[in-house]
């Protein structure tokens, strides 16, 4: 049986947490070709197709009645980069020169395809056009290739193509869903995650691009990000003592050996997911997702949770909030232009925004009782 992950934007793009806290996995006959909308439509709870899906729980089911601790600093220079008239744009990544934005989108099709555009321009180039879904694109450190995930072979696998969309090459081929590629600093290897329905914790694997048949299991976790400095990999991992809440972890990875898994950021009130390193490898951006449910047992699938972009030092200190509003912000990518790009969901729309983390020339301790300044949000800007 082949396995497909359904729904894009804020589900397959690593944000299953926002959409009812699950990644639906569609089981279809291995010989069946992808049909229109088969991997993008989500079956709502209670509909006729709901029994075809199995939930992979990605975070806990506790009430989130209060906020978690963070250092309030305002974001600087909030910008919107895409505005599709239909569909949604998600999974942003930027080339090493800081000039090109690559992302996945359903603006022209029920299937998600990969597009590229200038950061400060409007010209849009579609790189993929299969009757399948492509997502989670990321430039290699030299900017000449793009790795991405696709279900074009009947299940989710990792692919690599030239930055112009040519010479597509399949890197993995497993019955389990393989997602979220991240390049090593020298561009010779990719770390990715494998989702096995029987093991919802997820697995982290590394593949050598010169020898794709050689793959190494390096630990449990999801949605890895290789530090641009090398030597460390950030990822999300569920706590071990019965909780399904995710926190942000790092591991040392040297000479093909993974060592010292370290929890960097966690909360009992939100799931911390989808880490992305700063260009200098000293900080990590991630999404903090709070469920909509308040009954202490299960988030309401019909409710709306909250998701904000947070930052933390690589040693776990100095947690900051980049966004703080009524919308749902996720999929951060920290680019070399020092801006954090992310997807903002408002209603039925998904658009790509960026903000520059505020870095004061000199730290000033707040006066006792002084109000915290907070970050703006894409939703609030859109409402103005």
Secondary structure as the mmCIF struct_conf table of DSSP 4:
data_model
#
loop_
_struct_conf.conf_type_id
_struct_conf.id
_struct_conf.beg_label_comp_id
_struct_conf.beg_label_asym_id
_struct_conf.beg_label_seq_id
_struct_conf.end_label_comp_id
_struct_conf.end_label_asym_id
_struct_conf.end_label_seq_id
STRN STRN1 UNK A 2 UNK A 5
TURN_TY1_P TURN_TY1_P1 UNK A 8 UNK A 21
STRN STRN2 UNK A 22 UNK A 28
TURN_TY1_P TURN_TY1_P2 UNK A 30 UNK A 31
HELX_LH_PP_P HELX_LH_PP_P1 UNK A 32 UNK A 34
TURN_TY1_P TURN_TY1_P3 UNK A 36 UNK A 40
HELX_LH_PP_P HELX_LH_PP_P2 UNK A 41 UNK A 44
TURN_TY1_P TURN_TY1_P4 UNK A 45 UNK A 46
BEND BEND1 UNK A 47 UNK A 47
TURN_TY1_P TURN_TY1_P5 UNK A 48 UNK A 49
HELX_RH_3T_P HELX_RH_3T_P1 UNK A 50 UNK A 52
STRN STRN3 UNK A 53 UNK A 57
BEND BEND2 UNK A 59 UNK A 59
BEND BEND3 UNK A 66 UNK A 66
HELX_LH_PP_P HELX_LH_PP_P3 UNK A 67 UNK A 69
STRN STRN4 UNK A 71 UNK A 72
STRN STRN5 UNK A 75 UNK A 80
BEND BEND4 UNK A 85 UNK A 87
STRN STRN6 UNK A 88 UNK A 88
STRN STRN7 UNK A 89 UNK A 94
TURN_TY1_P TURN_TY1_P6 UNK A 96 UNK A 97
BEND BEND5 UNK A 98 UNK A 98
STRN STRN8 UNK A 100 UNK A 105
BEND BEND6 UNK A 107 UNK A 111
STRN STRN9 UNK A 113 UNK A 118
TURN_TY1_P TURN_TY1_P7 UNK A 119 UNK A 120
STRN STRN10 UNK A 124 UNK A 126
BEND BEND7 UNK A 131 UNK A 132
STRN STRN11 UNK A 134 UNK A 139
TURN_TY1_P TURN_TY1_P8 UNK A 141 UNK A 142
BEND BEND8 UNK A 143 UNK A 144
STRN STRN12 UNK A 145 UNK A 150
TURN_TY1_P TURN_TY1_P9 UNK A 152 UNK A 153
BEND BEND9 UNK A 154 UNK A 155
STRN STRN13 UNK A 157 UNK A 162
TURN_TY1_P TURN_TY1_P10 UNK A 163 UNK A 164
BEND BEND10 UNK A 165 UNK A 165
BEND BEND11 UNK A 167 UNK A 167
STRN STRN14 UNK A 169 UNK A 170
BEND BEND12 UNK A 175 UNK A 176
STRN STRN15 UNK A 177 UNK A 183
TURN_TY1_P TURN_TY1_P11 UNK A 185 UNK A 186
BEND BEND13 UNK A 187 UNK A 188
STRN STRN16 UNK A 189 UNK A 196
TURN_TY1_P TURN_TY1_P12 UNK A 197 UNK A 198
STRN STRN17 UNK A 199 UNK A 208
TURN_TY1_P TURN_TY1_P13 UNK A 209 UNK A 210
STRN STRN18 UNK A 211 UNK A 220
STRN STRN19 UNK A 222 UNK A 226
TURN_TY1_P TURN_TY1_P14 UNK A 228 UNK A 229
BEND BEND14 UNK A 230 UNK A 231
STRN STRN20 UNK A 232 UNK A 238
BEND BEND15 UNK A 240 UNK A 242
STRN STRN21 UNK A 246 UNK A 254
TURN_TY1_P TURN_TY1_P15 UNK A 255 UNK A 256
STRN STRN22 UNK A 257 UNK A 265
BEND BEND16 UNK A 268 UNK A 270
STRN STRN23 UNK A 271 UNK A 277
TURN_TY1_P TURN_TY1_P16 UNK A 279 UNK A 280
BEND BEND17 UNK A 281 UNK A 282
STRN STRN24 UNK A 283 UNK A 290
BEND BEND18 UNK A 292 UNK A 292
BEND BEND19 UNK A 295 UNK A 297
TURN_TY1_P TURN_TY1_P17 UNK A 301 UNK A 302
BEND BEND20 UNK A 303 UNK A 303
STRN STRN25 UNK A 306 UNK A 313
TURN_TY1_P TURN_TY1_P18 UNK A 314 UNK A 315
BEND BEND21 UNK A 316 UNK A 316
STRN STRN26 UNK A 320 UNK A 321
BEND BEND22 UNK A 322 UNK A 322
BEND BEND23 UNK A 325 UNK A 327
STRN STRN27 UNK A 328 UNK A 334
TURN_TY1_P TURN_TY1_P19 UNK A 336 UNK A 337
BEND BEND24 UNK A 338 UNK A 338
STRN STRN28 UNK A 339 UNK A 346
TURN_TY1_P TURN_TY1_P20 UNK A 347 UNK A 348
STRN STRN29 UNK A 349 UNK A 357
HELX_LH_PP_P HELX_LH_PP_P4 UNK A 358 UNK A 358
BEND BEND25 UNK A 361 UNK A 362
HELX_LH_PP_P HELX_LH_PP_P5 UNK A 365 UNK A 367
TURN_TY1_P TURN_TY1_P21 UNK A 368 UNK A 369
HELX_LH_PP_P HELX_LH_PP_P6 UNK A 370 UNK A 373
HELX_RH_AL_P HELX_RH_AL_P1 UNK A 378 UNK A 383
#
